[in-house]
Amino acid sequence: MIKLEHISKKKLKGNTILLLVDRLPGALKAGRFALKYLFDDQTRLILLQTFNVQGFGLSKMRNLSQRLWEISMHDLTVLKNKLIEEFGIPSGKIKKLVIEGHLATVVRQNFNSNDSLSFIIGADSDQLLMKDTNKQAISLIKKTNIRSLFLIDENITLIDRSKIIVVSDNPDSIAESTKEFLASISDKNSIDIEYVTGSDKNTPPIPFGTSLYYLKDLGADSQLNNFMVSMNEKMLGF
């Protein structure tokens, strides 16, 4: 088992990508995004899964906690091996981390002071599951200092301190619940929302200091429509 302090406290010259592993298909999609567009030799990828055990006696809670930890670690191992197989990156560049507790609390206690951290959540296309993903994102935004936050489904959403950018091949197809979720964040944090489509010819301003600024395949002068086209071509199913 990797000790938490060996992960969260280690100082690197580059960035840290914290990827929430909830459901494997969404997590794999987010992992592919991270390794293709955010990863370099000075970046580490942390696969994170959290769980809660409540409502049982102490002995049962301990047994259940250990069992859930083992199941979660197995899921992370499957995901890590899949990403290594596809991208050929060294095993040591991807860390697995399973912690008992609520997601926002875990992130706030262990990663809140990391200014070079990007948080990525991969969502399934199911609308009910998407609502759960939105709730997780709202909780993170309210309770942590984490920015930038990427939501990866059939679209790419960046929630930054200064702007929300949604890269979508068809913004009209975005679920109303998702638009309402983004609008609520926009209103409460006084930040604009910008929708970018594959047909856009103008590049929206990239918020300085965010992970988008460091995308390997995109410079500051590149167009985000190229990003959308590339994502549509490269994002494959689990």
Secondary structure, 3 states (H helix, E strand, C coil): CCCHHHHHCCCCCCCEEEEECCCHHHHHHHHHHHHHHCCCCCCEEEEEEEECCCCCCHHHHHHHHHHHHHHHHHHHHHHHHHHHHHHCCCHHHEEEEEEECCHHHHHHHHHCCCCCEEEEEECCCCHHHHHHHHHHHHHHHHHCCCCCEEEECCCEEEECCCEEEEECCCHHHCCHHHHHHHHHHHHHHCCEEEEECCCCCCCCCCCCCCHHHHCCCCCCCCCHHHHHHHHHHHCCCC
